[in-house]
Amino acid sequence: MRSILTPNAGVESGYRTLIVRTREGELLDGFLAAEDKDSILLRRKDREDLRLPRLDILSMRFDQVSLMPEGLLDGFTDQQVSDLFTYLKSLN
């Protein structure tokens, strides 16, 4: 529920986007799928995974913004919000 109401309040580590700047000036983003001493594996949306040698990376940082957009419930009535959360709770 917190992720829906205030998505940027806390982003779980497995859902943080890694932003990578390469030495060639490319700006890439995705999930850190794996890493070792020589490279990282970047899992990207709608693309194949990309293995980047650490020597080709200028900088890396995790984005603090959630992938879940803000304001998802703005157009909902109080009853619709209540119904949604009742439904989500029933899935457990």
Phi and psi restraints in degrees (range 20) as a CNS / XPLOR table:
assign (resid 1 and name C) (resid 2 and name N)
       (resid 2 and name CA) (resid 2 and name C) 1.0 -59.7 20.0 2
assign (resid 2 and name N) (resid 2 and name CA)
       (resid 2 and name C) (resid 3 and name N) 1.0 -39.0 20.0 2
assign (resid 2 and name C) (resid 3 and name N)
       (resid 3 and name CA) (resid 3 and name C) 1.0 -64.2 20.0 2
assign (resid 3 and name N) (resid 3 and name CA)
       (resid 3 and name C) (resid 4 and name N) 1.0 -29.0 20.0 2
assign (resid 3 and name C) (resid 4 and name N)
       (resid 4 and name CA) (resid 4 and name C) 1.0 -81.4 20.0 2
assign (resid 4 and name N) (resid 4 and name CA)
       (resid 4 and name C) (resid 5 and name N) 1.0 -44.4 20.0 2
assign (resid 4 and name C) (resid 5 and name N)
       (resid 5 and name CA) (resid 5 and name C) 1.0 -73.1 20.0 2
assign (resid 5 and name N) (resid 5 and name CA)
       (resid 5 and name C) (resid 6 and name N) 1.0 -45.7 20.0 2
assign (resid 5 and name C) (resid 6 and name N)
       (resid 6 and name CA) (resid 6 and name C) 1.0 -138.3 20.0 2
assign (resid 6 and name N) (resid 6 and name CA)
       (resid 6 and name C) (resid 7 and name N) 1.0 76.7 20.0 2
assign (resid 6 and name C) (resid 7 and name N)
       (resid 7 and name CA) (resid 7 and name C) 1.0 -59.3 20.0 2
assign (resid 7 and name N) (resid 7 and name CA)
       (resid 7 and name C) (resid 8 and name N) 1.0 -28.7 20.0 2
assign (resid 7 and name C) (resid 8 and name N)
       (resid 8 and name CA) (resid 8 and name C) 1.0 -90.7 20.0 2
assign (resid 8 and name N) (resid 8 and name CA)
       (resid 8 and name C) (resid 9 and name N) 1.0 3.2 20.0 2
assign (resid 8 and name C) (resid 9 and name N)
       (resid 9 and name CA) (resid 9 and name C) 1.0 -66.7 20.0 2
assign (resid 9 and name N) (resid 9 and name CA)
       (resid 9 and name C) (resid 10 and name N) 1.0 -32.3 20.0 2
assign (resid 9 and name C) (resid 10 and name N)
       (resid 10 and name CA) (resid 10 and name C) 1.0 -165.5 20.0 2
assign (resid 10 and name N) (resid 10 and name CA)
       (resid 10 and name C) (resid 11 and name N) 1.0 116.0 20.0 2
assign (resid 10 and name C) (resid 11 and name N)
       (resid 11 and name CA) (resid 11 and name C) 1.0 -102.4 20.0 2
assign (resid 11 and name N) (resid 11 and name CA)
       (resid 11 and name C) (resid 12 and name N) 1.0 119.8 20.0 2
assign (resid 11 and name C) (resid 12 and name N)
       (resid 12 and name CA) (resid 12 and name C) 1.0 -63.1 20.0 2
assign (resid 12 and name N) (resid 12 and name CA)
       (resid 12 and name C) (resid 13 and name N) 1.0 146.5 20.0 2
assign (resid 12 and name C) (resid 13 and name N)
       (resid 13 and name CA) (resid 13 and name C) 1.0 -57.5 20.0 2
assign (resid 13 and name N) (resid 13 and name CA)
       (resid 13 and name C) (resid 14 and name N) 1.0 -34.7 20.0 2
assign (resid 13 and name C) (resid 14 and name N)
       (resid 14 and name CA) (resid 14 and name C) 1.0 -73.4 20.0 2
assign (resid 14 and name N) (resid 14 and name CA)
       (resid 14 and name C) (resid 15 and name N) 1.0 -8.8 20.0 2
assign (resid 14 and name C) (resid 15 and name N)
       (resid 15 and name CA) (resid 15 and name C) 1.0 -117.2 20.0 2
assign (resid 15 and name N) (resid 15 and name CA)
       (resid 15 and name C) (resid 16 and name N) 1.0 14.3 20.0 2
assign (resid 15 and name C) (resid 16 and name N)
       (resid 16 and name CA) (resid 16 and name C) 1.0 -87.5 20.0 2
assign (resid 16 and name N) (resid 16 and name CA)
       (resid 16 and name C) (resid 17 and name N) 1.0 138.4 20.0 2
assign (resid 16 and name C) (resid 17 and name N)
       (resid 17 and name CA) (resid 17 and name C) 1.0 -84.6 20.0 2
assign (resid 17 and name N) (resid 17 and name CA)
       (resid 17 and name C) (resid 18 and name N) 1.0 130.9 20.0 2
assign (resid 17 and name C) (resid 18 and name N)
       (resid 18 and name CA) (resid 18 and name C) 1.0 -93.1 20.0 2
assign (resid 18 and name N) (resid 18 and name CA)
       (resid 18 and name C) (resid 19 and name N) 1.0 129.2 20.0 2
assign (resid 18 and name C) (resid 19 and name N)
       (resid 19 and name CA) (resid 19 and name C) 1.0 -108.0 20.0 2
assign (resid 19 and name N) (resid 19 and name CA)
       (resid 19 and name C) (resid 20 and name N) 1.0 123.8 20.0 2
assign (resid 19 and name C) (resid 20 and name N)
       (resid 20 and name CA) (resid 20 and name C) 1.0 -120.1 20.0 2
assign (resid 20 and name N) (resid 20 and name CA)
       (resid 20 and name C) (resid 21 and name N) 1.0 129.4 20.0 2
assign (resid 20 and name C) (resid 21 and name N)
       (resid 21 and name CA) (resid 21 and name C) 1.0 -107.9 20.0 2
assign (resid 21 and name N) (resid 21 and name CA)
       (resid 21 and name C) (resid 22 and name N) 1.0 124.3 20.0 2
assign (resid 21 and name C) (resid 22 and name N)
       (resid 22 and name CA) (resid 22 and name C) 1.0 -87.8 20.0 2
assign (resid 22 and name N) (resid 22 and name CA)
       (resid 22 and name C) (resid 23 and name N) 1.0 164.6 20.0 2
assign (resid 22 and name C) (resid 23 and name N)
       (resid 23 and name CA) (resid 23 and name C) 1.0 -64.2 20.0 2
assign (resid 23 and name N) (resid 23 and name CA)
       (resid 23 and name C) (resid 24 and name N) 1.0 -22.4 20.0 2
assign (resid 23 and name C) (resid 24 and name N)
       (resid 24 and name CA) (resid 24 and name C) 1.0 -84.5 20.0 2
assign (resid 24 and name N) (resid 24 and name CA)
       (resid 24 and name C) (resid 25 and name N) 1.0 -0.5 20.0 2
assign (resid 24 and name C) (resid 25 and name N)
       (resid 25 and name CA) (resid 25 and name C) 1.0 93.2 20.0 2
assign (resid 25 and name N) (resid 25 and name CA)
       (resid 25 and name C) (resid 26 and name N) 1.0 1.9 20.0 2
assign (resid 25 and name C) (resid 26 and name N)
       (resid 26 and name CA) (resid 26 and name C) 1.0 -72.6 20.0 2
assign (resid 26 and name N) (resid 26 and name CA)
       (resid 26 and name C) (resid 27 and name N) 1.0 143.5 20.0 2
assign (resid 26 and name C) (resid 27 and name N)
       (resid 27 and name CA) (resid 27 and name C) 1.0 -113.9 20.0 2
assign (resid 27 and name N) (resid 27 and name CA)
       (resid 27 and name C) (resid 28 and name N) 1.0 116.0 20.0 2
assign (resid 27 and name C) (resid 28 and name N)
       (resid 28 and name CA) (resid 28 and name C) 1.0 -118.8 20.0 2
assign (resid 28 and name N) (resid 28 and name CA)
       (resid 28 and name C) (resid 29 and name N) 1.0 152.3 20.0 2
assign (resid 28 and name C) (resid 29 and name N)
       (resid 29 and name CA) (resid 29 and name C) 1.0 -141.9 20.0 2
assign (resid 29 and name N) (resid 29 and name CA)
       (resid 29 and name C) (resid 30 and name N) 1.0 157.0 20.0 2
assign (resid 29 and name C) (resid 30 and name N)
       (resid 30 and name CA) (resid 30 and name C) 1.0 166.0 20.0 2
assign (resid 30 and name N) (resid 30 and name CA)
       (resid 30 and name C) (resid 31 and name N) 1.0 -168.5 20.0 2
assign (resid 30 and name C) (resid 31 and name N)
       (resid 31 and name CA) (resid 31 and name C) 1.0 -97.3 20.0 2
assign (resid 31 and name N) (resid 31 and name CA)
       (resid 31 and name C) (resid 32 and name N) 1.0 141.9 20.0 2
assign (resid 31 and name C) (resid 32 and name N)
       (resid 32 and name CA) (resid 32 and name C) 1.0 -75.9 20.0 2
assign (resid 32 and name N) (resid 32 and name CA)
       (resid 32 and name C) (resid 33 and name N) 1.0 102.7 20.0 2
assign (resid 32 and name C) (resid 33 and name N)
       (resid 33 and name CA) (resid 33 and name C) 1.0 -85.0 20.0 2
assign (resid 33 and name N) (resid 33 and name CA)
       (resid 33 and name C) (resid 34 and name N) 1.0 -32.8 20.0 2
assign (resid 33 and name C) (resid 34 and name N)
       (resid 34 and name CA) (resid 34 and name C) 1.0 -165.4 20.0 2
assign (resid 34 and name N) (resid 34 and name CA)
       (resid 34 and name C) (resid 35 and name N) 1.0 159.6 20.0 2
assign (resid 34 and name C) (resid 35 and name N)
       (resid 35 and name CA) (resid 35 and name C) 1.0 -155.9 20.0 2
assign (resid 35 and name N) (resid 35 and name CA)
       (resid 35 and name C) (resid 36 and name N) 1.0 153.1 20.0 2
assign (resid 35 and name C) (resid 36 and name N)
       (resid 36 and name CA) (resid 36 and name C) 1.0 -142.7 20.0 2
assign (resid 36 and name N) (resid 36 and name CA)
       (resid 36 and name C) (resid 37 and name N) 1.0 -171.5 20.0 2
assign (resid 36 and name C) (resid 37 and name N)
       (resid 37 and name CA) (resid 37 and name C) 1.0 -67.8 20.0 2
assign (resid 37 and name N) (resid 37 and name CA)
       (resid 37 and name C) (resid 38 and name N) 1.0 -20.4 20.0 2
assign (resid 37 and name C) (resid 38 and name N)
       (resid 38 and name CA) (resid 38 and name C) 1.0 -104.0 20.0 2
assign (resid 38 and name N) (resid 38 and name CA)
       (resid 38 and name C) (resid 39 and name N) 1.0 -22.7 20.0 2
assign (resid 38 and name C) (resid 39 and name N)
       (resid 39 and name CA) (resid 39 and name C) 1.0 -157.1 20.0 2
assign (resid 39 and name N) (resid 39 and name CA)
       (resid 39 and name C) (resid 40 and name N) 1.0 169.3 20.0 2
assign (resid 39 and name C) (resid 40 and name N)
       (resid 40 and name CA) (resid 40 and name C) 1.0 -124.7 20.0 2
assign (resid 40 and name N) (resid 40 and name CA)
       (resid 40 and name C) (resid 41 and name N) 1.0 156.7 20.0 2
assign (resid 40 and name C) (resid 41 and name N)
       (resid 41 and name CA) (resid 41 and name C) 1.0 -114.2 20.0 2
assign (resid 41 and name N) (resid 41 and name CA)
       (resid 41 and name C) (resid 42 and name N) 1.0 116.2 20.0 2
assign (resid 41 and name C) (resid 42 and name N)
       (resid 42 and name CA) (resid 42 and name C) 1.0 -101.4 20.0 2
assign (resid 42 and name N) (resid 42 and name CA)
       (resid 42 and name C) (resid 43 and name N) 1.0 119.6 20.0 2
assign (resid 42 and name C) (resid 43 and name N)
       (resid 43 and name CA) (resid 43 and name C) 1.0 -91.9 20.0 2
assign (resid 43 and name N) (resid 43 and name CA)
       (resid 43 and name C) (resid 44 and name N) 1.0 116.9 20.0 2
assign (resid 43 and name C) (resid 44 and name N)
       (resid 44 and name CA) (resid 44 and name C) 1.0 -111.8 20.0 2
assign (resid 44 and name N) (resid 44 and name CA)
       (resid 44 and name C) (resid 45 and name N) 1.0 148.7 20.0 2
assign (resid 44 and name C) (resid 45 and name N)
       (resid 45 and name CA) (resid 45 and name C) 1.0 -69.1 20.0 2
assign (resid 45 and name N) (resid 45 and name CA)
       (resid 45 and name C) (resid 46 and name N) 1.0 131.4 20.0 2
assign (resid 45 and name C) (resid 46 and name N)
       (resid 46 and name CA) (resid 46 and name C) 1.0 59.3 20.0 2
assign (resid 46 and name N) (resid 46 and name CA)
       (resid 46 and name C) (resid 47 and name N) 1.0 21.9 20.0 2
assign (resid 46 and name C) (resid 47 and name N)
       (resid 47 and name CA) (resid 47 and name C) 1.0 -142.7 20.0 2
assign (resid 47 and name N) (resid 47 and name CA)
       (resid 47 and name C) (resid 48 and name N) 1.0 166.9 20.0 2
assign (resid 47 and name C) (resid 48 and name N)
       (resid 48 and name CA) (resid 48 and name C) 1.0 -71.9 20.0 2
assign (resid 48 and name N) (resid 48 and name CA)
       (resid 48 and name C) (resid 49 and name N) 1.0 154.6 20.0 2
assign (resid 48 and name C) (resid 49 and name N)
       (resid 49 and name CA) (resid 49 and name C) 1.0 -57.7 20.0 2
assign (resid 49 and name N) (resid 49 and name CA)
       (resid 49 and name C) (resid 50 and name N) 1.0 149.9 20.0 2
assign (resid 49 and name C) (resid 50 and name N)
       (resid 50 and name CA) (resid 50 and name C) 1.0 -126.7 20.0 2
assign (resid 50 and name N) (resid 50 and name CA)
       (resid 50 and name C) (resid 51 and name N) 1.0 122.1 20.0 2
assign (resid 50 and name C) (resid 51 and name N)
       (resid 51 and name CA) (resid 51 and name C) 1.0 -92.6 20.0 2
assign (resid 51 and name N) (resid 51 and name CA)
       (resid 51 and name C) (resid 52 and name N) 1.0 124.6 20.0 2
assign (resid 51 and name C) (resid 52 and name N)
       (resid 52 and name CA) (resid 52 and name C) 1.0 -115.2 20.0 2
assign (resid 52 and name N) (resid 52 and name CA)
       (resid 52 and name C) (resid 53 and name N) 1.0 123.6 20.0 2
assign (resid 52 and name C) (resid 53 and name N)
       (resid 53 and name CA) (resid 53 and name C) 1.0 -64.8 20.0 2
assign (resid 53 and name N) (resid 53 and name CA)
       (resid 53 and name C) (resid 54 and name N) 1.0 139.0 20.0 2
assign (resid 53 and name C) (resid 54 and name N)
       (resid 54 and name CA) (resid 54 and name C) 1.0 -59.3 20.0 2
assign (resid 54 and name N) (resid 54 and name CA)
       (resid 54 and name C) (resid 55 and name N) 1.0 -29.3 20.0 2
assign (resid 54 and name C) (resid 55 and name N)
       (resid 55 and name CA) (resid 55 and name C) 1.0 -64.5 20.0 2
assign (resid 55 and name N) (resid 55 and name CA)
       (resid 55 and name C) (resid 56 and name N) 1.0 -24.0 20.0 2
assign (resid 55 and name C) (resid 56 and name N)
       (resid 56 and name CA) (resid 56 and name C) 1.0 -88.8 20.0 2
assign (resid 56 and name N) (resid 56 and name CA)
       (resid 56 and name C) (resid 57 and name N) 1.0 -3.4 20.0 2
assign (resid 56 and name C) (resid 57 and name N)
       (resid 57 and name CA) (resid 57 and name C) 1.0 -98.8 20.0 2
assign (resid 57 and name N) (resid 57 and name CA)
       (resid 57 and name C) (resid 58 and name N) 1.0 125.5 20.0 2
assign (resid 57 and name C) (resid 58 and name N)
       (resid 58 and name CA) (resid 58 and name C) 1.0 -86.0 20.0 2
assign (resid 58 and name N) (resid 58 and name CA)
       (resid 58 and name C) (resid 59 and name N) 1.0 -44.7 20.0 2
assign (resid 58 and name C) (resid 59 and name N)
       (resid 59 and name CA) (resid 59 and name C) 1.0 -154.4 20.0 2
assign (resid 59 and name N) (resid 59 and name CA)
       (resid 59 and name C) (resid 60 and name N) 1.0 157.1 20.0 2
assign (resid 59 and name C) (resid 60 and name N)
       (resid 60 and name CA) (resid 60 and name C) 1.0 -141.3 20.0 2
assign (resid 60 and name N) (resid 60 and name CA)
       (resid 60 and name C) (resid 61 and name N) 1.0 141.9 20.0 2
assign (resid 60 and name C) (resid 61 and name N)
       (resid 61 and name CA) (resid 61 and name C) 1.0 -155.2 20.0 2
assign (resid 61 and name N) (resid 61 and name CA)
       (resid 61 and name C) (resid 62 and name N) 1.0 150.7 20.0 2
assign (resid 61 and name C) (resid 62 and name N)
       (resid 62 and name CA) (resid 62 and name C) 1.0 -88.7 20.0 2
assign (resid 62 and name N) (resid 62 and name CA)
       (resid 62 and name C) (resid 63 and name N) 1.0 133.7 20.0 2
assign (resid 62 and name C) (resid 63 and name N)
       (resid 63 and name CA) (resid 63 and name C) 1.0 -73.4 20.0 2
assign (resid 63 and name N) (resid 63 and name CA)
       (resid 63 and name C) (resid 64 and name N) 1.0 142.4 20.0 2
assign (resid 63 and name C) (resid 64 and name N)
       (resid 64 and name CA) (resid 64 and name C) 1.0 -95.8 20.0 2
assign (resid 64 and name N) (resid 64 and name CA)
       (resid 64 and name C) (resid 65 and name N) 1.0 3.6 20.0 2
assign (resid 64 and name C) (resid 65 and name N)
       (resid 65 and name CA) (resid 65 and name C) 1.0 -97.6 20.0 2
assign (resid 65 and name N) (resid 65 and name CA)
       (resid 65 and name C) (resid 66 and name N) 1.0 134.3 20.0 2
assign (resid 65 and name C) (resid 66 and name N)
       (resid 66 and name CA) (resid 66 and name C) 1.0 -71.1 20.0 2
assign (resid 66 and name N) (resid 66 and name CA)
       (resid 66 and name C) (resid 67 and name N) 1.0 152.0 20.0 2
assign (resid 66 and name C) (resid 67 and name N)
       (resid 67 and name CA) (resid 67 and name C) 1.0 -71.6 20.0 2
assign (resid 67 and name N) (resid 67 and name CA)
       (resid 67 and name C) (resid 68 and name N) 1.0 -22.1 20.0 2
assign (resid 67 and name C) (resid 68 and name N)
       (resid 68 and name CA) (resid 68 and name C) 1.0 -75.1 20.0 2
assign (resid 68 and name N) (resid 68 and name CA)
       (resid 68 and name C) (resid 69 and name N) 1.0 121.6 20.0 2
assign (resid 68 and name C) (resid 69 and name N)
       (resid 69 and name CA) (resid 69 and name C) 1.0 -69.3 20.0 2
assign (resid 69 and name N) (resid 69 and name CA)
       (resid 69 and name C) (resid 70 and name N) 1.0 151.2 20.0 2
assign (resid 69 and name C) (resid 70 and name N)
       (resid 70 and name CA) (resid 70 and name C) 1.0 -72.6 20.0 2
assign (resid 70 and name N) (resid 70 and name CA)
       (resid 70 and name C) (resid 71 and name N) 1.0 154.3 20.0 2
assign (resid 70 and name C) (resid 71 and name N)
       (resid 71 and name CA) (resid 71 and name C) 1.0 75.7 20.0 2
assign (resid 71 and name N) (resid 71 and name CA)
       (resid 71 and name C) (resid 72 and name N) 1.0 23.9 20.0 2
assign (resid 71 and name C) (resid 72 and name N)
       (resid 72 and name CA) (resid 72 and name C) 1.0 -61.4 20.0 2
assign (resid 72 and name N) (resid 72 and name CA)
       (resid 72 and name C) (resid 73 and name N) 1.0 -29.3 20.0 2
assign (resid 72 and name C) (resid 73 and name N)
       (resid 73 and name CA) (resid 73 and name C) 1.0 -99.2 20.0 2
assign (resid 73 and name N) (resid 73 and name CA)
       (resid 73 and name C) (resid 74 and name N) 1.0 5.5 20.0 2
assign (resid 73 and name C) (resid 74 and name N)
       (resid 74 and name CA) (resid 74 and name C) 1.0 -57.5 20.0 2
assign (resid 74 and name N) (resid 74 and name CA)
       (resid 74 and name C) (resid 75 and name N) 1.0 -35.1 20.0 2
assign (resid 74 and name C) (resid 75 and name N)
       (resid 75 and name CA) (resid 75 and name C) 1.0 -91.0 20.0 2
assign (resid 75 and name N) (resid 75 and name CA)
       (resid 75 and name C) (resid 76 and name N) 1.0 2.9 20.0 2
assign (resid 75 and name C) (resid 76 and name N)
       (resid 76 and name CA) (resid 76 and name C) 1.0 -89.2 20.0 2
assign (resid 76 and name N) (resid 76 and name CA)
       (resid 76 and name C) (resid 77 and name N) 1.0 148.0 20.0 2
assign (resid 76 and name C) (resid 77 and name N)
       (resid 77 and name CA) (resid 77 and name C) 1.0 -78.7 20.0 2
assign (resid 77 and name N) (resid 77 and name CA)
       (resid 77 and name C) (resid 78 and name N) 1.0 165.6 20.0 2
assign (resid 77 and name C) (resid 78 and name N)
       (resid 78 and name CA) (resid 78 and name C) 1.0 -57.4 20.0 2
assign (resid 78 and name N) (resid 78 and name CA)
       (resid 78 and name C) (resid 79 and name N) 1.0 -38.7 20.0 2
assign (resid 78 and name C) (resid 79 and name N)
       (resid 79 and name CA) (resid 79 and name C) 1.0 -67.0 20.0 2
assign (resid 79 and name N) (resid 79 and name CA)
       (resid 79 and name C) (resid 80 and name N) 1.0 -40.1 20.0 2
assign (resid 79 and name C) (resid 80 and name N)
       (resid 80 and name CA) (resid 80 and name C) 1.0 -64.7 20.0 2
assign (resid 80 and name N) (resid 80 and name CA)
       (resid 80 and name C) (resid 81 and name N) 1.0 -39.8 20.0 2
assign (resid 80 and name C) (resid 81 and name N)
       (resid 81 and name CA) (resid 81 and name C) 1.0 -63.4 20.0 2
assign (resid 81 and name N) (resid 81 and name CA)
       (resid 81 and name C) (resid 82 and name N) 1.0 -45.5 20.0 2
assign (resid 81 and name C) (resid 82 and name N)
       (resid 82 and name CA) (resid 82 and name C) 1.0 -60.5 20.0 2
assign (resid 82 and name N) (resid 82 and name CA)
       (resid 82 and name C) (resid 83 and name N) 1.0 -44.5 20.0 2
assign (resid 82 and name C) (resid 83 and name N)
       (resid 83 and name CA) (resid 83 and name C) 1.0 -62.5 20.0 2
assign (resid 83 and name N) (resid 83 and name CA)
       (resid 83 and name C) (resid 84 and name N) 1.0 -42.3 20.0 2
assign (resid 83 and name C) (resid 84 and name N)
       (resid 84 and name CA) (resid 84 and name C) 1.0 -60.8 20.0 2
assign (resid 84 and name N) (resid 84 and name CA)
       (resid 84 and name C) (resid 85 and name N) 1.0 -48.3 20.0 2
assign (resid 84 and name C) (resid 85 and name N)
       (resid 85 and name CA) (resid 85 and name C) 1.0 -68.9 20.0 2
assign (resid 85 and name N) (resid 85 and name CA)
       (resid 85 and name C) (resid 86 and name N) 1.0 -33.1 20.0 2
assign (resid 85 and name C) (resid 86 and name N)
       (resid 86 and name CA) (resid 86 and name C) 1.0 -62.8 20.0 2
assign (resid 86 and name N) (resid 86 and name CA)
       (resid 86 and name C) (resid 87 and name N) 1.0 -43.7 20.0 2
assign (resid 86 and name C) (resid 87 and name N)
       (resid 87 and name CA) (resid 87 and name C) 1.0 -63.5 20.0 2
assign (resid 87 and name N) (resid 87 and name CA)
       (resid 87 and name C) (resid 88 and name N) 1.0 -48.3 20.0 2
assign (resid 87 and name C) (resid 88 and name N)
       (resid 88 and name CA) (resid 88 and name C) 1.0 -60.4 20.0 2
assign (resid 88 and name N) (resid 88 and name CA)
       (resid 88 and name C) (resid 89 and name N) 1.0 -39.1 20.0 2
assign (resid 88 and name C) (resid 89 and name N)
       (resid 89 and name CA) (resid 89 and name C) 1.0 -64.6 20.0 2
assign (resid 89 and name N) (resid 89 and name CA)
       (resid 89 and name C) (resid 90 and name N) 1.0 -33.4 20.0 2
assign (resid 89 and name C) (resid 90 and name N)
       (resid 90 and name CA) (resid 90 and name C) 1.0 -70.5 20.0 2
assign (resid 90 and name N) (resid 90 and name CA)
       (resid 90 and name C) (resid 91 and name N) 1.0 -16.4 20.0 2
assign (resid 90 and name C) (resid 91 and name N)
       (resid 91 and name CA) (resid 91 and name C) 1.0 -74.8 20.0 2
assign (resid 91 and name N) (resid 91 and name CA)
       (resid 91 and name C) (resid 92 and name N) 1.0 -18.6 20.0 2
